[in-house]
């Protein structure tokens, strides 16, 4: 799949020809000769003959052909007929095979054995037909090119809708660049459609093409498909923006792409001021408009204006949402560059409240700790988060699709732990289900390692131990925050492919919560009675989880269950009670002796741990 950066590097044909012509005009004959010879030396063997043919065919043309446009390729008028014939041949090969192989008296479950193979898709022939269509397009016969491209793309769309067996590679084309084909088809469609009908026709065509090739095609690609200027460009852009800005435009079924096209067109036609106007008018309905406006200002190195736009966005957007969080993160980044600690903390708080997540909590802690406000901030945010979780729970019970805080209870547990509210965190873990730890919302994956490390004095768990695995999972409990690693469509802003904008994304920040959790442990070390209570709580939760996993035979969770048991045993050993740590393992092995797969996982963990005894050897059966 092409990324945003791939699309930015793609050079439209019109730009290629314009730049090449300018470079050739500036070169001396000797320089041109040297450049061609150097290029020829680096050609792979398969491309050498075609490169030489460019010059040999030029020489054979004679003086009569010099300075004239080449005539239409021979038999171009048969192009549509040849496309129909190729598609019909493929369809006929499938149809005959189906009719011959399937019998009316066969039951459904018998068809798999007698179903005939479909006819092979004619990839090479389709590539050749696309090359002919490209030639027609370059010659300027846009009516014929439009119909030829439409037939070929329609055939590819129908082919891609077929089901394929696992392992098949149903690529519809070989060397053909479908993204370029789509751009040329849309350009031909544009120039052969009445001006008042162009916006609706182009949008419908883009919708129809969205599943052909992975790269979306927008106006820059359509404009760049030909060197000639886009006819009626200004009046079209007005009508195009009007169509995309209406709510009805989303009836085409690809709303996010409609929004992308809208932002792209506004930037092309009305510049950054147009994006500002759009954000102020429709920002509540289209929050992304604020982000595009801020990005445009940042790309133009108008940093002070971008900061003011971000502050305006926070006033104009709703209290929650990913875009609001992104805007706050943008302000946080600028505050970090300016070494403004209080402003950085305010922005991190704003981002966390807009879209709470573990990654944002990590960034919030990094901002709060240097100014001595970590505990007060996490307690305040915990108080704010609780009612949000209650609302989300109510939404779940009412089958409301959009649930606000996906990691809510795990987040709340972390806030309790960081704020020194250990009993509240324990209560969350004890009330939580026995299974479902990998779902992201369960509090136990952060509470259990905290309790076990508290028992061991808060020291860094030894490498190779199960306890180290659990401790490490606190920071690995969430992938990189989506908004921080979001592909920004700066390429969508480029007008006719001109210019390369700077990528102003916030860098992805790893989750680093364990240093703050350990610091809290060391500041408030539990006494002997609290340690014993922590061990009992952790073991009760662990036993409940292991029992649920084994009784329901969740085999993929056996390794995690074994790691949990081993971590509790290691904590006992480090706490100065090796006998109880060893007997805990033996008791579990005896209790679940019938679960050989689970015991094998437990043995693996024990062998890897430097703290646990090696598993008992099993007598070999002869």
Buried (B, 14 or more C-beta within 10 A) or exposed (E): EEEBEEBBEBEBBBBEBBEEEEEEEEEEEEEEEEEEEEEEEEEEEEEEEEEEEEEEEEEEEEEEEEEEEEEBBEEBEEBBEBBEEBBEEBEEBBEEBEEEEEEEEEEEEEEEEEEBEBBEBBBEBBBBBBEBBBBBBBBEBBEBBBBBBBBBBBBBBEBBEEEEEEEEEEEBBEEBBBBBBBBBBBBBBBBBBEEEEBBBBBBEBBBBBBEBBEBBBBBBBBBBBBEEEBEEBEEBBBBBBEBBBEEEBBEBEBEEBBBBBBBBBBBBBBEBEBBBBBBBEBBEEBBBBBBBBBBBBBBBEBEEBBBEBBEBBBEBBEEBBBBBBBBBBBBBBBBBEEEBBEBBBBBBBBBBBBBBBBBBBBBBBBBBBEEEBBBEBBBBBBEBBEEBBEEBEEBEEEEEEEEBBBBBBBBBBBBBBBBBBBEBBBBBBBEBEBBEBEEBBBBBBBBBBBBBBBBBEBEEBBEEBBBBBBBEBBBEBBEEBEBBEBEBBBBBBBBBBEEEBEEBBBEEBEBBBBEBBBBBBEEEEBEEEBBBBBBEBBBEBBBBBBBBBBEEEEEEBBBBBBBBBBBBBBBBBBBEBBEBBBEBBEEBBEEBEEBEEBBEBBBBBBEBBEBBBEBEEEEEEE
